[in-house]
Amino acid sequence: EIDKFTKDNAGLNSYQYFRLLKWTNMIVSFFNFKRFNLICIQDGRIVAHFPIFLVKSKLFKNHFVSIPFSGHGGGPLVEEGQNKNKIFKLFLNKIIELAKEYGVQSLQIRGPEEKYLSELLSIGFKEPLIDFNFILSLDGTLETVRKNIDKKLLNIIKKAEENNVIVDERTNIEGVKLLYNMHLKTM
């Protein structure tokens, strides 16, 4: 039922994908995070959904995050025509209750849909950081691509190659665990 609601109400595919149970189940099984699927029900049907994860950290203290390991695609999802501000306040009350229970210090919503920004700011969230995407054309040969790269960056790449830095592609659970451990060490 949550997945149907998400597919019917999320705009961009990334906003859909990161809220689907298949994705959130993967996060739970790989990283052992505790997930909370907050939902609002009206007349027997879901009208809002907000998945959050409990991320435990000795360094940064426990916190809730809308989507671990991604800068966008998370946050609440509300059916069109519903009172977003009222629903966000209901979600926030539940999150505060859960925060007390689990010793959580903060909630981070990563990359919510733009249509929710004014409501989030009105209930106390801070102004979001601007997110940038950079695109580099990969058409042509390696030499053609390198001609379009800044000389300082090329020197860094050359130095990495001279020091035998390699790119290792992993497509299994061990690769996910390795990435997660590197993430923890560098956060």
N, C-alpha and C positions, 0 to 999 in steps of 0.2 A: 504494500500500500504506500509506503514511503517513497519507493522508487517511482511508482506511477505519478505521485504528486510532484516529485522532482522533475521528471521528464515533461510533465504538462505545464510546469510553471517556471522553470529555469530558462534564462535567455541563451547565453552562449554555451557551447558544448562543455567548456572547461568548468562553467558554473554548475552544469549538470553532473559531470563525471565525479567531481570531488565530493559530492553529497550522496552518491549512490551507495547502497549497502555493500555492494561488492568491493568498492574502494575502501570504505571505512572498515569493513571486516578484514581486509588485507592489512591495514595499518594496525589493527588490534592484534592479529595473529603474528605479524612480523616483529612488532616492537613492544608488544604487551602493554600498550597504552590502554587506559580505561576510557571507553567511549560513552557519551551520553547523547541520545537522540531526543532532543527536546521537540515536542510537537504541540500544536494547538489544534483542538478539535472543536468544530462547530456543526451542529445538526448531524452528528455521526460521521463527519468526514474531516480529513486533515486540511487545514487552511494555512498552516505555517509549519516549517521544519527548520531546526537549527542544530546540526551535529557539532559537538565539541569534544575535545580529547583532554584528559588529564595528563600532563607531562610533568614527571617528577624530576627535579634537578637539585642537587646539593649546592651547586654554584649559583644558580639563578632563582632558587626556591621553586616550589610547585606553582604551576600556572595552567590555565585552560587556554587552549589554542583551537581556532576553528579548523585549521588544516595543517598538520605537521608537514614540514619539508616542501612547502610550496608557498610562493608569495602571492598567489591569486586563486580565486575559485572557491573561497570559503565564505562562511557567514550565514546569516539567516536567509530564509526564502519564504516569502509571503505571497499568498494568492492575490492576484489583482483585485482591487475593490475592497480589500480588508483594511482595517485601521492599523497601519504599520506601527505607529507610535504606541498604541495600546498593547499590541502583541509584543513589541520589543521590551516594554516595561514588564510584561508577564514573564518573558524569557529571563530578563535581568533579575527579577525577584527570585526565580528558581536557581539561577546561577549563583547568586549571593548565598542562598541556602546551601547549595552544594559546596561552595567555597569554604564555608565555615566547617562543614563536615570533613572535607579533605585537606584543610590547611593550605588553601590556594590563595596566592597573593594578587593575581591579575588575570585578566582575560584579554587575549589578543585575537582580533578578527583579521585574518589575512585576506586582503584583496576582495572585500565585499563588492557586490554589484553597485554601480554608481547611483542607481535609483534609491538606495538605502542610506546614503551618506548624511543627508540632512536629519533624518530621524536618529541615526546613531550619534551625531554631534549633539542633538537636543537632549539626549539622556545621559550625557557626560563623557562620551568618548572623545579623545583628543583628535585634533586635525591629523588626517593620515599623511604618511610620507608619500611623496610622488614616486611612482614606479615607472621605470624606463625599460623599454625593450630596444636592443640594438640589433641591427641586421647587417650581415656581411654576405654579399653575393658570393656563392661558391661555384659559379659557372666558370668553366675553363679548367686549365691545368693548375697544379700547385703553384707554379711560377707566376701565372696570371693573377691568382688570388693574392699571392705575397706582394705583388706590385701595388696593390690597393691598401696595404697595411702600413701603418705608421712605422718609421724607421726605428724608433725607440722600442716598440713592441717586437719588431723583427730581431733586434739585438737580444732581447730577453728570450725569444724563442730559440735563437742560435745558441745562446749560453745554456739553455735547458737541454738542447740536443747534445752539446759538447759534454754535459754532465750526465748523460745517459738517462735523462728523464723520459719516461715512456707513458703512453696512454694505454691502459689495460681495460678492455671492454668486458664487463661481467653481465651475464643475463640470468643468474641464478640466485638463490637465497643467500649464498655466501657473499655474493657481490653486494646485495642489499645490506647485509649485516656490516660489511666492511665500510660502505658509505655511511651508514648510521654511526658507527664508531668514530670515523673521521669527523663527522658532523658534531658529535658530542665533544671531541677533543678541541675543536676550533670555535665552538659557540662562545 
